[in-house]
Amino acid sequence: MAKFKLVAEPTFKCEVLIPRAGLEDGKIEFTFKHHVLKELTDIEKELEGKPVIDFLLKIACGWSLEEEFNEENLDILLQNYPASGAAIIKTYSSEFFGVREKN
């Protein structure tokens, strides 16, 4: 078991299931930024009403795809797989707030 630290690591990785029409969900491992709760609340307020990509760029900093993680490639993902934004945010939130599904 990993030793507990009072201050969380700056990043964490999670597998995100991306819904794909007519296919099984695709799996992408994202590297997420850990924000303290106040910071995350401030980000949400700042970006309220803005495109989802703006929020995703604040919470994610990498992925397991061959293509570089950047705004252009993230937009390509969102345009091709419209449910991907919600899937990424749901996974981040579930991990951040410790809401894990039981097997």
N, C-alpha and C positions, 0 to 999 in steps of 0.2 A: 504494500500500500504506500502511495506517495505521501511524503511528510507534508503536513499542513503548514502553510505559511500565512501570516496575517495579511500580507500584501500579495495580491494575485499576480501571476505572471502577466507580462504585457500583451501576449497573444495566446490564442488557443486554436486548435484545429477541430473541425467537425465535418462529417460527411453529410452533404445536402442531397436529398432526393429531388431531382428536377423532373416534373411531369412532362412526358412527351406524347403527343397525339399518336395513337395506334401502336405504341411501343411501351415496353416496361420503363419505369422511371430511370433516368440516367443518374449516375452518382458522380458528384464532384466534391472533392475535399477542399473546403475553404479554410483559410487562415483568417481568423477574426481578431480584431483589436479588443482588448479588455478595457472598458471604460468604467470608472467609478460611477455609482448611481447618479450623482448630481450631474456629472459630465454628460451621461447618456440622456438625462432629462433635458438638459440645455440643448443638446443636439436635436432632439425631437422637437422642441419648441422653435428652434432656429429654422428647421427645415419643414415645418408644418405648411402644407399646401404646395410644396416643391416636388419635382419629379422624384420617383423612388430611387433612381440611380444616385442622386445626391446623398441620400441616407446610406445606401449600400457602400458608397465610397468612404463614408465615415466609419463604418463598422468592419469592413473587410479590407485585407491588404495582400491577399494572395489566393491562389487556387492550384489544383492539381492538373489543370489543362496544359497542353503544350504551348498554347498561345499565352503571351504575356498578360498578366492581370493589369489592365488599365481601363480608363473610361470608355475608350472606343470598343474594346473587346467585350466589356461588361454590357454595353449597349447592344452589341450584336447578340449576346446571349438573351437579353431581355426582349429583343425584337423577335427572335426566332422561337423562344419558349416563354410566352407571356405570363405563365404561372410561376416562372422561376423567381421573380422578385419576392413574391409572398412566401415561397418555399424557403428562400434564403433568410428572410426576416424571421420566419417562424422558428427555424432551426437555431438561429442566433439567440432569440428570446428564450427559447426552451432551455438552452444550455446556460445562458447567462443567469436566468432566474431559477435554475435547478429543477425545471419541470421536465422530468424524464418519463417516457412511457415504459410500463412494465411489460416484459415479454410474456 
